[in-house]
C-alpha cells in the first residue's frame, strides 16, 4: 500500500468522540462522497459514490452512531451490481432533520446543489480538525515523507477549495489553489 493509503487506513479507524465532532465528520463525508436525493415522505436517499473505499465503512458507521439508526434504513440491491457500484440507502426522517441542522439540505427538506462547502459553524474550533481529517480521507493525497511532505486535496469546486484553504490557514498552513 502507498503512504497515502496507509494514512487513510489509519484515519478510517479513528471515529470522532462526541456528537459535534461526529456531525462535522459526517457532513464532510456526505458532501464529498455521496449524492443526496428526495425519497418522499420526509426521507432522503443517500447514494454513496464508489471509488473511495476507505471512507465507505466510516460513513455508514458515523450515520449509525449520529442518527441512531439500525433497521429503519433500507439498502436496495439490483441484480448484476458489483461492490464497486454506488450503494444507496433510504434514510429515515430523523436523518433528514440532521441534514437540515447541518445545512446540507434546505430548510424545507429539499435537496439542492452542493458546491462542497460546509456551514461555517461546522468548522469552528476543534471541529476544524475533524474537517481536515475527513477532507484528507475523502480527497487527499500525500507524498512519501522520506522524500518531502507534500499534501494535495482534490476539491470539487472553487468555493470548496477556498474554504479548505481558509481552514488550513487557521492552523498555520499556507496553501494555494491550482486548477486542473
C-alpha positions as CSV (number, residue, x, y, z in Angstrom):
1,X,0.0,0.0,0.0
2,X,1.1,3.6,-0.6
3,X,2.0,6.0,2.1
4,X,-1.3,7.9,1.5
5,X,-3.2,4.6,1.5
6,X,-1.6,3.6,4.9
7,X,-2.5,7.0,6.3
8,X,-6.1,6.8,5.0
9,X,-6.5,3.3,6.5
10,X,-5.4,4.7,9.9
11,X,-7.8,7.7,9.6
12,X,-10.6,5.3,8.7
13,X,-10.3,3.7,12.1
14,X,-10.4,6.9,14.1
15,X,-14.0,7.7,14.9
16,X,-15.0,11.0,16.4
17,X,-15.9,11.2,20.1
18,X,-18.8,13.4,20.8
19,X,-21.8,14.5,18.8
20,X,-20.4,17.8,17.4
21,X,-17.2,16.0,16.0
22,X,-19.3,13.2,14.6
23,X,-21.6,15.7,12.9
24,X,-18.7,17.6,11.3
25,X,-17.1,14.3,10.1
26,X,-20.4,13.1,8.7
27,X,-21.0,16.4,6.9
28,X,-17.6,16.3,5.2
29,X,-18.0,12.6,4.2
30,X,-21.5,13.2,2.8
31,X,-20.7,16.4,0.9
32,X,-17.6,14.8,-0.7
33,X,-18.6,11.1,-1.3
34,X,-22.4,10.9,-1.5
35,X,-25.2,12.1,-3.6
36,X,-28.5,13.1,-1.9
37,X,-32.0,13.0,-3.3
38,X,-35.5,13.2,-2.1
39,X,-37.1,9.8,-1.4
40,X,-40.5,11.1,-0.4
41,X,-42.4,11.1,2.9
42,X,-39.6,13.1,4.6
43,X,-36.9,10.6,3.8
44,X,-33.7,11.2,1.9
45,X,-31.9,8.7,-0.3
46,X,-28.1,8.7,0.2
47,X,-26.2,7.3,-2.6
48,X,-22.5,6.6,-1.7
49,X,-20.3,7.1,-4.7
50,X,-17.8,4.4,-5.5
51,X,-14.0,4.7,-5.5
52,X,-13.2,5.9,-2.0
53,X,-13.2,2.6,-0.2
54,X,-11.5,4.0,2.9
55,X,-14.5,6.2,3.6
56,X,-17.4,3.8,2.9
57,X,-17.3,1.9,6.2
58,X,-16.7,5.1,8.2
59,X,-19.6,6.9,6.5
60,X,-22.1,4.2,7.5
61,X,-20.7,3.8,11.0
62,X,-21.0,7.6,11.5
63,X,-24.6,7.6,10.3
64,X,-25.4,4.7,12.6
65,X,-23.8,6.5,15.6
66,X,-25.0,10.0,14.8
67,X,-28.6,9.2,13.9
68,X,-29.0,6.0,15.9
69,X,-30.5,4.1,13.0
70,X,-30.4,0.3,12.7
71,X,-33.0,-1.4,10.7
72,X,-35.0,1.6,9.6
73,X,-32.9,2.3,6.5
74,X,-33.1,0.1,3.5
75,X,-30.4,-0.9,1.0
76,X,-32.0,-1.6,-2.4
77,X,-29.9,-4.1,-4.4
78,X,-30.2,-4.7,-8.1
79,X,-29.1,-7.8,-9.8
80,X,-25.8,-7.5,-11.6
81,X,-24.4,-4.7,-9.4
82,X,-20.9,-5.1,-8.1
83,X,-19.5,-3.7,-4.9
84,X,-17.7,-1.0,-6.9
85,X,-21.1,0.5,-7.9
86,X,-22.7,3.2,-5.9
87,X,-24.6,2.0,-2.8
88,X,-27.8,3.7,-1.9
89,X,-29.8,3.9,1.3
90,X,-33.2,5.4,2.1
91,X,-32.7,7.1,5.4
92,X,-35.5,7.8,7.9
93,X,-36.9,11.3,8.5
94,X,-34.7,12.0,11.6
95,X,-31.7,11.7,9.3
96,X,-33.3,14.4,7.2
97,X,-33.6,16.5,10.3
98,X,-29.9,16.1,10.9
99,X,-29.1,17.1,7.4
100,X,-31.3,20.2,7.8
101,X,-29.5,21.1,11.0
102,X,-26.1,20.7,9.3
103,X,-27.5,22.8,6.4
104,X,-26.6,20.1,3.9
105,X,-30.2,20.3,2.7
106,X,-32.6,23.2,2.5
107,X,-34.8,24.2,5.4
108,X,-37.9,22.9,3.6
109,X,-36.1,19.5,3.4
110,X,-35.5,19.6,-0.3
111,X,-32.1,18.6,-1.7
112,X,-30.3,21.3,-3.7
113,X,-27.0,21.6,-5.5
114,X,-23.9,21.2,-3.3
115,X,-20.7,23.0,-4.0
116,X,-18.8,21.0,-1.3
117,X,-18.7,23.8,1.2
118,X,-19.9,23.4,4.8
119,X,-21.9,25.6,7.1
120,X,-19.3,27.8,8.8
121,X,-20.3,26.7,12.3
122,X,-19.2,23.2,11.5
123,X,-15.6,24.5,11.0
124,X,-15.1,26.4,14.2
125,X,-12.7,25.5,17.0
126,X,-11.9,21.8,17.4
127,X,-14.4,20.8,14.7
128,X,-11.9,22.1,12.1
129,X,-9.6,19.2,12.9
130,X,-12.3,16.7,12.0
131,X,-12.9,18.7,8.9
132,X,-9.3,18.4,7.8
133,X,-9.1,14.7,8.7
134,X,-12.2,13.8,6.7
135,X,-11.3,16.0,3.8
136,X,-7.9,14.2,3.6
137,X,-9.7,10.8,3.8
138,X,-12.1,11.7,1.0
139,X,-10.0,13.9,-1.3
140,X,-6.4,14.0,-0.1
141,X,-3.1,12.6,-1.2
142,X,0.3,12.8,0.5
143,X,3.8,12.1,-0.9
144,X,6.1,9.8,1.0
145,X,7.7,11.8,3.8
146,X,11.1,10.1,3.0
147,X,11.2,12.5,0.1
148,X,9.4,15.6,1.2
149,X,6.0,16.2,2.6
150,X,3.5,17.4,0.0
151,X,-0.2,17.2,0.5
152,X,-2.9,17.7,-2.2
153,X,-6.7,17.8,-1.9
154,X,-9.0,17.3,-4.9
155,X,-11.8,19.8,-4.4
156,X,-15.0,19.7,-6.4
157,X,-15.5,23.4,-6.7
158,X,-13.6,26.7,-6.2
159,X,-15.7,27.7,-3.1
160,X,-14.8,24.3,-1.5
161,X,-11.1,24.9,-2.3
162,X,-11.3,28.4,-0.8
163,X,-12.9,27.0,2.3
164,X,-10.3,24.4,2.7
165,X,-7.5,26.9,2.2
166,X,-9.0,29.1,4.9
167,X,-9.2,26.3,7.4
168,X,-5.6,25.3,6.7
169,X,-4.6,28.9,7.2
170,X,-6.3,28.9,10.6
171,X,-3.9,26.0,11.5
172,X,-0.8,27.9,10.2
173,X,-0.6,26.0,6.9
174,X,-0.1,28.1,3.8
175,X,-2.0,26.6,0.8
176,X,-2.5,27.5,-2.8
177,X,-5.2,26.6,-5.2
178,X,-4.3,25.2,-8.6
179,X,-6.9,24.4,-11.3
180,X,-6.6,21.2,-13.2
